[in-house]
Amino acid sequence: MGARFKMSTKGVGELLRSTMVEAEMKRRAAVIEGVAVATSPTGGSGDPHPGQYRASWGVRSTRRGGRRRDRATATVYNTAPYARFVEYGTERVRARHVLLRAARAGGG
């Protein structure tokens, strides 16, 4: 005789919105943030804001995230006004992909 299991959709939803899952998402995001900070460029001697990009990383979380607002999520972000240019590059500056590399290195 085998064990029987009946999944509760309501129970899965409660789990995905739980403080436990939110805490795990925040933990993973903090690891990614740490790698991003450690690998962020600080600018050269001509940079008017040396270290601003590195100091602008943060993490936020919610239990109402996702496309349908039905799960806990955490987001790693950078508030430097030029952050997207560092990540994706321009025609004159090569892309650094700091967040992409951090997510690959620290998301586990």
Secondary structure, DSSP 8 states (H G I E B T S, - for coil): --------HHHHHHHHTSHHHHHHHHHHHHHHHHHHHHH-----TT-SSTTHHHHTEEEEEEEEETTTT-EEEEEEEE--TTHHHHHH--SSS----HHHHHHHHH--
